[in-house]
């Protein structure tokens, strides 16, 4: 193992020991993990990570004991390893249209696992590590069982005693993500999920300003298919106090004949992914707003 990783692991172990001595550990967990009321919010954090790494394909594989997430985006750098094992530190704040900017979101995976594992490459060589106690990177054998097209894979063994509950909640969320999850992303065009006998996929195809979304799911021998077409317009907005350009986008639903129609129900505001904030419009709106 490279000396830089050994030093990183050692420093983070020292920090954990200090937080325990001064009784800060519970407060840190509350501010990073327990702040999410939804225990499966981490699914969006993983998709965000894949999007920010330039991935076009992502895959969830769910079993009774663990969840695996893979994507074909850029592999890790040393800085990525340091950021994902830190709290509140991220180089994405300098990249204006990256979603994850604060280095905290990944900690939401600790709602389902005590020790996530990451298999990737660093500087062209296979690299694997686990994260213990939120921030401590530990070297593990570099033997991932991932399809060749995926450069990075995350493995999340479920918290002991919560396997059944976590499996059920994750499966329900994966099967109900919805087509519009991909609508305002730039890179991801395919998200696939598998859960024992169940399977599903969400796809996006862009033809100029027209976005075609489709999805398919199956349970046993039953198969469901759905689709939606949108006309999407994008404008860069320059804020007066920043020289960084940000995208604002609107999407109008199209019927089978290509005519603009109102949404059946007023869609919620999107900040890359749909939020819980209603805006009372008959079309879909995305903006890079700061979230609470």
TORGU-522011 format. One record per residue: residue number from 1; x, y, z of N, C-alpha, C in turn. Coordinates in nm, 3 decimals. Layout:
<recs>
 seq     n.X     n.Y     n.Z    ca.X    ca.Y    ca.Z     c.X     c.Y     c.Z
 NUM       X       Y       Z       X       Y       Z       X       Y       Z
...
</recs>
This chain:
<recs>
 seq     n.X     n.Y     n.Z    ca.X    ca.Y    ca.Z     c.X     c.Y     c.Z
   1   0.085  -0.120   0.000   0.000   0.000   0.000   0.088   0.124   0.000
   2   0.050   0.221  -0.081   0.129   0.343  -0.091   0.134   0.416   0.043
   3   0.244   0.485   0.066   0.265   0.555   0.192   0.160   0.664   0.216
   4   0.114   0.730   0.108   0.014   0.835   0.125  -0.115   0.780   0.185
   5  -0.153   0.657   0.145  -0.276   0.598   0.198  -0.257   0.556   0.343
   6  -0.140   0.502   0.375  -0.110   0.465   0.513  -0.117   0.587   0.604
   7  -0.060   0.698   0.556  -0.060   0.820   0.636  -0.202   0.873   0.653
   8  -0.281   0.869   0.545  -0.420   0.915   0.551  -0.498   0.832   0.653
   9  -0.483   0.701   0.647  -0.553   0.613   0.740  -0.512   0.640   0.884
  10  -0.383   0.657   0.906  -0.332   0.682   1.041  -0.385   0.814   1.098
  11  -0.385   0.919   1.017  -0.434   1.049   1.063  -0.582   1.044   1.097
  12  -0.660   0.973   1.016  -0.803   0.966   1.041  -0.834   0.881   1.164
  13  -0.754   0.779   1.190  -0.771   0.700   1.313  -0.746   0.788   1.435
  14  -0.644   0.870   1.429  -0.613   0.960   1.540  -0.729   1.057   1.564
  15  -0.788   1.106   1.455  -0.899   1.201   1.467  -1.019   1.135   1.533
  16  -1.050   1.010   1.494  -1.162   0.937   1.554  -1.138   0.916   1.703
  17  -1.017   0.878   1.740  -0.986   0.858   1.881  -1.006   0.987   1.961
  18  -0.969   1.100   1.901  -0.985   1.229   1.969  -1.133   1.264   1.984
  19  -1.215   1.243   1.879  -1.357   1.275   1.889  -1.425   1.193   1.998
  20  -1.379   1.070   2.017  -1.438   0.987   2.123  -1.398   1.037   2.261
  21  -1.275   1.084   2.274  -1.228   1.134   2.403  -1.307   1.257   2.447
  22  -1.344   1.341   2.350  -1.415   1.465   2.385  -1.565   1.456   2.357
  23  -1.614   1.331   2.335  -1.758   1.305   2.319  -1.821   1.380   2.201
  24  -1.747   1.390   2.092  -1.799   1.455   1.972  -1.861   1.356   1.872
  25  -1.837   1.227   1.891  -1.873   1.129   1.789  -2.023   1.127   1.761
  26  -2.107   1.130   1.866  -2.252   1.127   1.844  -2.300   1.251   1.770
  27  -2.242   1.366   1.803  -2.282   1.489   1.735  -2.245   1.486   1.588
  28  -2.130   1.428   1.556  -2.087   1.418   1.417  -2.181   1.327   1.339
  29  -2.221   1.216   1.400  -2.314   1.124   1.333  -2.450   1.192   1.310
  30  -2.497   1.269   1.407  -2.626   1.337   1.391  -2.621   1.438   1.277
  31  -2.509   1.506   1.261  -2.499   1.611   1.160  -2.467   1.558   1.021
  32  -2.429   1.432   1.011  -2.393   1.377   0.880  -2.487   1.266   0.834
  33  -2.525   1.176   0.923  -2.608   1.062   0.886  -2.753   1.082   0.925
  34  -2.776   1.115   1.052  -2.911   1.119   1.105  -2.988   1.242   1.060
  35  -2.923   1.336   0.989  -2.995   1.454   0.939  -3.091   1.416   0.827
  36  -3.073   1.299   0.765  -3.161   1.254   0.658  -3.278   1.176   0.716
  37  -3.400   1.228   0.703  -3.518   1.159   0.756  -3.549   1.034   0.674
  38  -3.506   1.033   0.549  -3.531   0.919   0.460  -3.409   0.828   0.462
  39  -3.420   0.705   0.515  -3.304   0.617   0.525  -3.247   0.570   0.392
  40  -3.324   0.585   0.283  -3.272   0.542   0.152  -3.240   0.663   0.063
  41  -3.225   0.779   0.125  -3.182   0.897   0.050  -3.048   0.874  -0.020
  42  -2.967   0.787   0.035  -2.833   0.763  -0.019  -2.836   0.721  -0.166
  43  -2.947   0.666  -0.213  -2.956   0.624  -0.354  -2.929   0.742  -0.446
  44  -2.985   0.858  -0.413  -2.961   0.977  -0.494  -2.817   1.026  -0.481
  45  -2.758   1.007  -0.364  -2.618   1.046  -0.345  -2.527   0.962  -0.433
  46  -2.559   0.833  -0.448  -2.478   0.745  -0.533  -2.494   0.783  -0.680
  47  -2.617   0.811  -0.721  -2.639   0.855  -0.860  -2.569   0.988  -0.886
  48  -2.571   1.075  -0.786  -2.501   1.203  -0.796  -2.352   1.181  -0.815
  49  -2.295   1.088  -0.739  -2.153   1.058  -0.750  -2.120   1.009  -0.891
  50  -2.205   0.920  -0.944  -2.181   0.867  -1.078  -2.192   0.979  -1.183
  51  -2.293   1.064  -1.171  -2.311   1.177  -1.263  -2.189   1.267  -1.261
  52  -2.141   1.301  -1.142  -2.028   1.392  -1.130  -1.899   1.331  -1.182
  53  -1.892   1.198  -1.185  -1.774   1.130  -1.238  -1.784   1.106  -1.388
  54  -1.889   1.160  -1.451  -1.903   1.148  -1.595  -1.959   1.016  -1.642
  55  -2.025   0.941  -1.554  -2.078   0.809  -1.592  -2.200   0.823  -1.681
  56  -2.211   0.733  -1.778  -2.331   0.726  -1.861  -2.421   0.610  -1.817
  57  -2.363   0.511  -1.748  -2.438   0.394  -1.704  -2.414   0.370  -1.556
  58  -2.520   0.331  -1.486  -2.508   0.296  -1.345  -2.597   0.174  -1.318
  59  -2.558   0.096  -1.219  -2.631  -0.028  -1.191  -2.637  -0.054  -1.041
  60  -2.757  -0.088  -0.992  -2.777  -0.133  -0.854  -2.805  -0.283  -0.856
  61  -2.740  -0.357  -0.770  -2.767  -0.499  -0.753  -2.796  -0.523  -0.605
  62  -2.919  -0.565  -0.577  -2.966  -0.579  -0.440  -2.983  -0.726  -0.404
  63  -2.924  -0.765  -0.291  -2.942  -0.901  -0.240  -2.995  -0.893  -0.098
  64  -3.019  -1.006  -0.036  -3.074  -1.009   0.099  -2.976  -0.958   0.203
  65  -2.848  -0.953   0.169  -2.747  -0.917   0.268  -2.670  -0.789   0.236
  66  -2.676  -0.743   0.110  -2.597  -0.625   0.074  -2.648  -0.561  -0.055
  67  -2.601  -0.440  -0.079  -2.629  -0.367  -0.203  -2.498  -0.336  -0.273
  68  -2.496  -0.355  -0.404  -2.379  -0.320  -0.485  -2.419  -0.211  -0.585
  69  -2.337  -0.110  -0.597  -2.361  -0.002  -0.692  -2.238   0.014  -0.780
  70  -2.257   0.014  -0.913  -2.145   0.024  -1.007  -2.174   0.133  -1.109
  71  -2.069   0.198  -1.160  -2.086   0.294  -1.268  -1.962   0.296  -1.357
  72  -1.979   0.350  -1.478  -1.869   0.351  -1.575  -1.802   0.487  -1.587
  73  -1.813   0.568  -1.483  -1.751   0.700  -1.486  -1.602   0.693  -1.456
  74  -1.542   0.809  -1.440  -1.399   0.815  -1.413  -1.365   0.744  -1.282
  75  -1.255   0.671  -1.279  -1.212   0.608  -1.154  -1.164   0.713  -1.056
  76  -1.131   0.670  -0.935  -1.090   0.762  -0.829  -0.951   0.819  -0.853
  77  -0.930   0.936  -0.798  -0.796   0.993  -0.784  -0.761   0.990  -0.635
  78  -0.637   1.025  -0.603  -0.600   1.034  -0.461  -0.689   1.134  -0.388
  79  -0.718   1.245  -0.456  -0.801   1.348  -0.394  -0.942   1.296  -0.368
  80  -0.994   1.212  -0.457  -1.126   1.154  -0.437  -1.127   1.066  -0.312
  81  -1.020   0.988  -0.293  -1.010   0.903  -0.174  -1.010   0.989  -0.048
  82  -0.935   1.098  -0.052  -0.928   1.187   0.064  -1.065   1.253   0.090
  83  -1.133   1.295  -0.016  -1.261   1.363   0.001  -1.369   1.271   0.054
  84  -1.376   1.148   0.002  -1.485   1.059   0.042  -1.466   1.006   0.183
  85  -1.344   1.019   0.236  -1.318   0.978   0.374  -1.307   1.098   0.467
  86  -1.355   1.213   0.420  -1.353   1.334   0.502  -1.495   1.376   0.534
  87  -1.510   1.487   0.604  -1.641   1.544   0.633  -1.638   1.691   0.593
  88  -1.723   1.726   0.495  -1.735   1.866   0.456  -1.624   1.918   0.369
  89  -1.545   1.828   0.308  -1.438   1.871   0.219  -1.464   1.812   0.081
  90  -1.467   1.896  -0.021  -1.489   1.848  -0.156  -1.430   1.946  -0.255
  91  -1.366   1.895  -0.360  -1.314   1.981  -0.465  -1.423   2.017  -0.566
  92  -1.544   1.963  -0.550  -1.650   1.991  -0.646  -1.701   2.134  -0.638
  93  -1.673   2.203  -0.527  -1.720   2.341  -0.516  -1.656   2.431  -0.620
  94  -1.545   2.385  -0.680  -1.478   2.464  -0.782  -1.526   2.428  -0.922
  95  -1.616   2.329  -0.932  -1.666   2.284  -1.061  -1.815   2.314  -1.064
  96  -1.854   2.419  -1.138  -1.982   2.483  -1.117  -2.104   2.397  -1.140
  97  -2.102   2.303  -1.233  -2.222   2.225  -1.255  -2.213   2.085  -1.196
  98  -2.120   2.064  -1.103  -2.119   1.939  -1.029  -2.225   1.947  -0.921
  99  -2.291   1.834  -0.895  -2.401   1.834  -0.799  -2.349   1.831  -0.656
 100  -2.261   1.736  -0.627  -2.213   1.719  -0.491  -2.104   1.819  -0.459
 101  -2.131   1.910  -0.369  -2.037   2.020  -0.348  -1.981   2.027  -0.207
 102  -2.036   1.948  -0.114  -2.001   1.973   0.024  -1.931   1.856   0.093
 103  -1.911   1.743   0.027  -1.836   1.633   0.084  -1.904   1.565   0.201
 104  -2.038   1.579   0.212  -2.110   1.519   0.324  -2.206   1.410   0.275
 105  -2.263   1.425   0.158  -2.370   1.338   0.111  -2.339   1.191   0.117
 106  -2.216   1.150   0.086  -2.185   1.008   0.084  -2.202   0.945   0.221
 107  -2.191   1.024   0.328  -2.204   0.969   0.462  -2.343   0.910   0.486
 108  -2.440   0.945   0.400  -2.575   0.891   0.416  -2.579   0.739   0.397
 109  -2.477   0.681   0.334  -2.476   0.535   0.317  -2.460   0.464   0.450
 110  -2.410   0.535   0.552  -2.392   0.471   0.682  -2.526   0.449   0.752
 111  -2.636   0.489   0.690  -2.768   0.453   0.742  -2.801   0.308   0.712
 112  -2.728   0.247   0.617  -2.756   0.107   0.582  -2.636   0.015   0.605
 113  -2.518   0.070   0.625  -2.398  -0.012   0.638  -2.305   0.046   0.743
 114  -2.225  -0.040   0.801  -2.124   0.006   0.897  -1.987   0.016   0.834
 115  -1.972  -0.045   0.714  -1.838  -0.051   0.654  -1.849  -0.063   0.501
 116  -1.870   0.048   0.432  -1.876   0.042   0.285  -1.741   0.007   0.225
 117  -1.744  -0.064   0.112  -1.623  -0.100   0.041  -1.625  -0.035  -0.097
 118  -1.510   0.008  -0.144  -1.500   0.076  -0.274  -1.391   0.009  -0.356
 119  -1.425  -0.031  -0.478  -1.331  -0.094  -0.571  -1.319  -0.005  -0.693
 120  -1.200   0.041  -0.723  -1.183   0.136  -0.832  -1.040   0.126  -0.883
 121  -0.993   0.231  -0.948  -0.854   0.244  -0.989  -0.802   0.378  -0.942
 122  -0.677   0.383  -0.905  -0.609   0.507  -0.873  -0.479   0.510  -0.951
 123  -0.465   0.611  -1.035  -0.345   0.626  -1.118  -0.321   0.502  -1.204
 124  -0.433   0.448  -1.259  -0.423   0.337  -1.353  -0.406   0.200  -1.292
 125  -0.406   0.189  -1.159  -0.387   0.060  -1.093  -0.510   0.026  -1.009
 126  -0.547  -0.105  -1.001  -0.660  -0.144  -0.917  -0.638  -0.098  -0.773
 127  -0.746  -0.047  -0.713  -0.735   0.007  -0.579  -0.865  -0.023  -0.505
 128  -0.855  -0.072  -0.382  -0.974  -0.107  -0.305  -0.954  -0.068  -0.159
 129  -1.060  -0.015  -0.100  -1.053   0.020   0.041  -1.193   0.021   0.101
 130  -1.197   0.002   0.232  -1.321   0.014   0.308  -1.313   0.140   0.393
 131  -1.429   0.187   0.439  -1.433   0.304   0.527  -1.496   0.263   0.659
 132  -1.421   0.277   0.766  -1.469   0.244   0.900  -1.487   0.372   0.981
 133  -1.583   0.372   1.073  -1.605   0.485   1.164  -1.623   0.617   1.086
 134  -1.695   0.609   0.974  -1.729   0.724   0.889  -1.614   0.776   0.804
 135  -1.490   0.776   0.857  -1.383   0.848   0.789  -1.251   0.773   0.778
 136  -1.240   0.653   0.832  -1.111   0.585   0.836  -1.097   0.489   0.719
 137  -1.009   0.517   0.621  -0.989   0.427   0.507  -0.900   0.309   0.546
 138  -0.944   0.188   0.509  -0.870   0.066   0.539  -0.848  -0.010   0.409
 139  -0.726  -0.051   0.382  -0.696  -0.126   0.261  -0.760  -0.264   0.267
 140  -0.817  -0.310   0.154  -0.876  -0.443   0.143  -0.828  -0.507   0.013
 141  -0.842  -0.640  -0.001  -0.798  -0.707  -0.126  -0.867  -0.650  -0.249
 142  -0.792  -0.639  -0.357  -0.843  -0.577  -0.480  -0.906  -0.681  -0.570
 143  -1.015  -0.743  -0.525  -1.078  -0.851  -0.601  -1.227  -0.825  -0.621
 144  -1.266  -0.716  -0.685  -1.408  -0.691  -0.709  -1.462  -0.784  -0.817
 145  -1.589  -0.816  -0.806  -1.654  -0.898  -0.909  -1.749  -0.808  -0.988
 146  -1.691  -0.716  -1.063  -1.773  -0.619  -1.134  -1.764  -0.641  -1.285
 147  -1.873  -0.612  -1.357  -1.868  -0.620  -1.503  -1.758  -0.529  -1.558
 148  -1.699  -0.567  -1.669  -1.581  -0.497  -1.720  -1.608  -0.352  -1.755
 149  -1.734  -0.318  -1.790  -1.759  -0.180  -1.833  -1.764  -0.083  -1.715
 150  -1.773  -0.133  -1.595  -1.783  -0.046  -1.477  -1.646  -0.029  -1.413
 151  -1.602   0.098  -1.403  -1.469   0.126  -1.348  -1.470   0.138  -1.196
 152  -1.587   0.164  -1.139  -1.597   0.183  -0.995  -1.716   0.106  -0.940
 153  -1.694   0.040  -0.826  -1.801  -0.037  -0.764  -1.800  -0.013  -0.613
 154  -1.920   0.007  -0.558  -1.938   0.023  -0.414  -2.013  -0.098  -0.361
 155  -1.967  -0.152  -0.250  -2.033  -0.266  -0.186  -2.076  -0.224  -0.045
 156  -2.206  -0.242  -0.015  -2.260  -0.201   0.114  -2.321  -0.320   0.187
 157  -2.246  -0.388   0.274  -2.305  -0.494   0.357  -2.404  -0.431   0.454
 158  -2.523  -0.487   0.465  -2.625  -0.427   0.550  -2.589  -0.437   0.698
 159  -2.639  -0.341   0.777  -2.620  -0.343   0.922  -2.681  -0.471   0.977
 160  -2.607  -0.547   1.055  -2.660  -0.673   1.110  -2.790  -0.652   1.186
 161  -2.887  -0.739   1.161  -3.016  -0.730   1.226  -3.117  -0.645   1.153
 162  -3.073  -0.570   1.050  -3.164  -0.483   0.974  -3.176  -0.524   0.828
 163  -3.125  -0.641   0.795  -3.118  -0.682   0.655  -3.254  -0.682   0.586
 164  -3.353  -0.743   0.648  -3.484  -0.755   0.581  -3.548  -0.619   0.560
 165  -3.544  -0.535   0.664  -3.604  -0.402   0.654  -3.535  -0.317   0.547
 166  -3.403  -0.321   0.544  -3.328  -0.242   0.446  -3.353  -0.292   0.305
 167  -3.355  -0.423   0.288  -3.382  -0.481   0.155  -3.517  -0.430   0.103
 168  -3.620  -0.435   0.188  -3.754  -0.396   0.146  -3.760  -0.249   0.109
 169  -3.701  -0.162   0.191  -3.704  -0.017   0.165  -3.627   0.018   0.039
 170  -3.511  -0.043   0.019  -3.430  -0.012  -0.099  -3.498  -0.060  -0.226
 171  -3.555  -0.181  -0.220  -3.623  -0.233  -0.338  -3.740  -0.144  -0.376
 172  -3.817  -0.098  -0.277  -3.931  -0.011  -0.306  -3.885   0.120  -0.371
 173  -3.774   0.176  -0.322  -3.727   0.302  -0.378  -3.673   0.283  -0.520
 174  -3.597   0.178  -0.544  -3.541   0.155  -0.677  -3.652   0.134  -0.780
 175  -3.758   0.065  -0.740  -3.866   0.037  -0.835  -3.955   0.158  -0.859
 176  -3.941   0.262  -0.776  -4.028   0.379  -0.789  -3.950   0.507  -0.816
 177  -3.824   0.498  -0.858  -3.745   0.618  -0.886  -3.813   0.708  -0.987
 178  -3.867   0.647  -1.091  -3.939   0.725  -1.192  -3.850   0.769  -1.307
 179  -3.912   0.787  -1.423  -3.838   0.826  -1.543  -3.769   0.960  -1.527
 180  -3.835   1.054  -1.457  -3.784   1.190  -1.449  -3.657   1.203  -1.366
 181  -3.614   1.095  -1.302  -3.487   1.097  -1.229  -3.372   1.134  -1.322
 182  -3.380   1.094  -1.448  -3.273   1.119  -1.544  -3.293   1.248  -1.624
 183  -3.407   1.313  -1.609  -3.443   1.421  -1.701  -3.342   1.535  -1.703
 184  -3.297   1.580  -1.587  -3.212   1.699  -1.581  -3.064   1.668  -1.557
 185  -3.024   1.543  -1.575  -2.884   1.508  -1.565  -2.817   1.525  -1.701
 186  -2.686   1.541  -1.700  -2.613   1.561  -1.825  -2.549   1.434  -1.877
 187  -2.504   1.348  -1.786  -2.422   1.234  -1.826  -2.495   1.100  -1.820
 188  -2.564   1.074  -1.712  -2.629   0.944  -1.695  -2.745   0.929  -1.793
 189  -2.742   0.821  -1.870  -2.852   0.791  -1.962  -2.914   0.655  -1.934
 190  -2.856   0.578  -1.841  -2.907   0.446  -1.810  -2.885   0.414  -1.663
 191  -2.992   0.379  -1.593  -2.984   0.332  -1.455  -3.060   0.200  -1.447
 192  -2.989   0.094  -1.412  -3.046  -0.039  -1.406  -3.046  -0.088  -1.262
 193  -3.147  -0.167  -1.225  -3.148  -0.226  -1.092  -3.195  -0.371  -1.099
 194  -3.141  -0.451  -1.009  -3.176  -0.593  -1.000  -3.194  -0.628  -0.854
 195  -3.299  -0.706  -0.825  -3.326  -0.749  -0.687  -3.385  -0.888  -0.691
 196  -3.298  -0.989  -0.685  -3.340  -1.128  -0.690  -3.425  -1.153  -0.814
 197  -3.557  -1.173  -0.801  -3.640  -1.202  -0.919  -3.692  -1.076  -0.988
 198  -3.664  -0.958  -0.929  -3.712  -0.832  -0.986  -3.601  -0.764  -1.065
 199  -3.643  -0.683  -1.162  -3.545  -0.614  -1.245  -3.610  -0.488  -1.303
 200  -3.529  -0.386  -1.325  -3.581  -0.265  -1.387  -3.471  -0.184  -1.450
 201  -3.510  -0.094  -1.541  -3.412  -0.006  -1.606  -3.481   0.125  -1.644
 202  -3.408   0.236  -1.629  -3.453   0.367  -1.672  -3.356   0.417  -1.778
 203  -3.409   0.468  -1.890  -3.324   0.509  -2.002  -3.362   0.649  -2.049
 204  -3.264   0.720  -2.102  -3.288   0.853  -2.160  -3.216   0.863  -2.293
 205  -3.284   0.917  -2.393  -3.224   0.944  -2.523  -3.251   1.089  -2.559
 206  -3.145   1.161  -2.597  -3.156   1.303  -2.628  -3.146   1.324  -2.779
 207  -3.244   1.390  -2.836  -3.244   1.423  -2.978  -3.266   1.574  -2.991
 208  -3.156   1.649  -2.988  -3.167   1.793  -2.988  -3.230   1.842  -2.859
 209  -3.344   1.912  -2.870  -3.416   1.960  -2.752  -3.519   1.860  -2.701
 210  -3.532   1.749  -2.771  -3.632   1.648  -2.733  -3.566   1.537  -2.652
 211  -3.621   1.511  -2.536  -3.570   1.407  -2.447  -3.673   1.294  -2.441
 212  -3.629   1.173  -2.474  -3.716   1.057  -2.469  -3.676   0.971  -2.349
 213  -3.770   0.951  -2.256  -3.746   0.870  -2.137  -3.829   0.743  -2.146
 214  -3.772   0.633  -2.106  -3.848   0.508  -2.104  -3.800   0.422  -1.988
 215  -3.886   0.334  -1.945  -3.852   0.247  -1.834  -3.920   0.113  -1.848
 216  -3.859   0.013  -1.788  -3.916  -0.122  -1.789  -3.885  -0.188  -1.656
 217  -3.981  -0.258  -1.602  -3.959  -0.333  -1.479  -4.030  -0.467  -1.489
 218  -3.978  -0.565  -1.418  -4.037  -0.698  -1.421  -4.033  -0.759  -1.283
 219  -4.133  -0.838  -1.254  -4.139  -0.916  -1.131  -4.188  -1.054  -1.168
 220  -4.098  -1.151  -1.163  -4.132  -1.283  -1.213  -4.156  -1.277  -1.362
 221  -4.273  -1.317  -1.405  -4.306  -1.316  -1.548  -4.382  -1.190  -1.589
 222  -4.416  -1.104  -1.495  -4.489  -0.982  -1.526  -4.393  -0.871  -1.565
 223  -4.426  -0.799  -1.672  -4.340  -0.691  -1.723  -4.423  -0.564  -1.739
 224  -4.369  -0.451  -1.691  -4.433  -0.321  -1.707  -4.342  -0.230  -1.787
 225  -4.399  -0.150  -1.876  -4.322  -0.054  -1.954  -4.392   0.081  -1.952
 226  -4.314   0.188  -1.949  -4.371   0.322  -1.958  -4.272   0.414  -2.026
 227  -4.321   0.529  -2.073  -4.234   0.623  -2.144  -4.290   0.764  -2.131
 228  -4.204   0.861  -2.159  -4.244   1.002  -2.156  -4.149   1.082  -2.244
 229  -4.203   1.180  -2.315  -4.123   1.268  -2.400  -4.134   1.412  -2.350
 230  -4.020   1.484  -2.357  -4.016   1.622  -2.309  -3.942   1.709  -2.409
 231  -3.983   1.834  -2.413  -3.910   1.937  -2.485  -3.836   2.019  -2.380
 232  -3.702   2.019  -2.387  -3.621   2.077  -2.280  -3.543   2.197  -2.332
 233  -3.548   2.307  -2.258  -3.473   2.428  -2.291  -3.376   2.459  -2.177
 234  -3.255   2.501  -2.213  -3.150   2.527  -2.114  -3.097   2.669  -2.133
 235  -3.071   2.736  -2.023  -3.008   2.868  -2.029  -2.905   2.879  -1.917
 236  -2.789   2.932  -1.953  -2.688   2.958  -1.851  -2.720   3.090  -1.782
 237  -2.710   3.091  -1.650  -2.739   3.209  -1.571  -2.613   3.250  -1.496
 238  -2.568   3.370  -1.517  -2.450   3.422  -1.448  -2.493   3.506  -1.329
 239  -2.456   3.461  -1.211  -2.491   3.534  -1.090  -2.400   3.656  -1.074
 240  -2.455   3.763  -1.021  -2.379   3.888  -1.010  -2.258   3.875  -0.917
 241  -2.267   3.785  -0.818  -2.158   3.771  -0.723  -2.069   3.651  -0.753
 242  -2.080   3.598  -0.874  -2.000   3.481  -0.909  -1.969   3.483  -1.058
 243  -1.851   3.436  -1.094  -1.817   3.427  -1.235  -1.841   3.286  -1.288
 244  -1.913   3.204  -1.208  -1.942   3.068  -1.250  -2.078   3.062  -1.319
 245  -2.086   2.994  -1.431  -2.213   2.979  -1.503  -2.291   2.861  -1.445
 246  -2.422   2.879  -1.430  -2.509   2.775  -1.379  -2.625   2.754  -1.475
 247  -2.670   2.630  -1.486  -2.778   2.597  -1.578  -2.914   2.607  -1.510
 248  -3.009   2.665  -1.579  -3.150   2.658  -1.542  -3.221   2.594  -1.661
 249  -3.310   2.497  -1.633  -3.375   2.425  -1.743  -3.525   2.412  -1.717
 250  -3.602   2.415  -1.824  -3.745   2.388  -1.816  -3.776   2.276  -1.915
 251  -3.875   2.192  -1.877  -3.912   2.078  -1.961  -4.063   2.072  -1.976
 252  -4.109   2.071  -2.102  -4.251   2.063  -2.132  -4.284   1.921  -2.179
 253  -4.387   1.864  -2.121  -4.429   1.728  -2.158  -4.491   1.729  -2.298
 254  -4.463   1.626  -2.375  -4.518   1.613  -2.510  -4.612   1.493  -2.515
 255  -4.718   1.504  -2.593  -4.806   1.389  -2.611  -4.754   1.302  -2.725
 256  -4.830   1.201  -2.762  -4.784   1.105  -2.863  -4.765   1.170  -3.000
 257  -4.831   1.284  -3.024  -4.819   1.353  -3.152  -4.717   1.466  -3.146
 258  -4.645   1.477  -3.033  -4.540   1.577  -3.020  -4.589   1.714  -2.982
 259  -4.711   1.725  -2.931  -4.765   1.854  -2.889  -4.740   1.876  -2.740
 260  -4.713   2.001  -2.702  -4.692   2.033  -2.561  -4.824   2.021  -2.485
 261  -4.819   1.952  -2.372  -4.937   1.935  -2.286  -4.899   1.966  -2.142
 262  -4.997   1.999  -2.061  -4.974   2.023  -1.919  -4.950   1.891  -1.846
 263  -4.869   1.898  -1.743  -4.851   1.781  -1.657  -4.984   1.749  -1.588
 264  -5.012   1.621  -1.566  -5.137   1.583  -1.499  -5.140   1.637  -1.357
 265  -5.027   1.633  -1.290  -5.014   1.692  -1.156  -4.895   1.786  -1.156
 266  -4.907   1.895  -1.086  -4.798   1.992  -1.083  -4.672   1.925  -1.028
 267  -4.566   1.918  -1.108  -4.444   1.851  -1.062  -4.367   1.938  -0.962
 268  -4.291   1.872  -0.877  -4.209   1.944  -0.780  -4.085   2.002  -0.846
 269  -4.028   2.101  -0.781  -3.903   2.160  -0.827  -3.795   2.053  -0.835
 270  -3.710   2.062  -0.936  -3.595   1.972  -0.948  -3.466   2.048  -0.924
 271  -3.381   1.994  -0.843  -3.243   2.042  -0.830  -3.158   1.923  -0.874
 272  -3.147   1.908  -1.003  -3.094   1.790  -1.070  -3.190   1.674  -1.051
 273  -3.216   1.633  -0.928  -3.316   1.531  -0.897  -3.442   1.599  -0.843
 274  -3.559   1.533  -0.854  -3.681   1.592  -0.799  -3.670   1.614  -0.648
 275  -3.721   1.727  -0.600  -3.722   1.756  -0.457  -3.865   1.740  -0.405
 276  -3.888   1.775  -0.280  -4.022   1.768  -0.221  -4.092   1.904  -0.227
 277  -4.030   2.002  -0.294  -4.083   2.139  -0.298  -4.177   2.160  -0.416
 278  -4.303   2.188  -0.387  -4.401   2.216  -0.492  -4.384   2.360  -0.540
 279  -4.397   2.380  -0.673  -4.387   2.516  -0.729  -4.514   2.557  -0.804
 280  -4.612   2.468  -0.815  -4.741   2.504  -0.873  -4.740   2.533  -1.022
 281  -4.645   2.478  -1.096  -4.636   2.500  -1.240  -4.689   2.378  -1.316
 282  -4.720   2.398  -1.443  -4.768   2.288  -1.527  -4.657   2.228  -1.614
 283  -4.534   2.269  -1.586  -4.417   2.212  -1.655  -4.309   2.189  -1.550
 284  -4.200   2.127  -1.591  -4.094   2.093  -1.495  -3.983   2.198  -1.499
 285  -3.936   2.231  -1.380  -3.834   2.335  -1.365  -3.715   2.282  -1.285
 286  -3.595   2.305  -1.338  -3.472   2.272  -1.267  -3.389   2.398  -1.249
 287  -3.330   2.412  -1.131  -3.235   2.517  -1.105  -3.134   2.469  -1.001
 288  -3.011   2.517  -1.004  -2.908   2.472  -0.910  -2.921   2.544  -0.775
 289  -3.038   2.533  -0.714  -3.063   2.599  -0.587  -2.986   2.530  -0.475
 290  -2.956   2.605  -0.369  -2.898   2.544  -0.250  -3.010   2.474  -0.173
 291  -2.981   2.355  -0.124  -3.081   2.276  -0.053  -3.059   2.284   0.097
 292  -3.170   2.272   0.174  -3.157   2.267   0.318  -3.107   2.129   0.358
</recs>
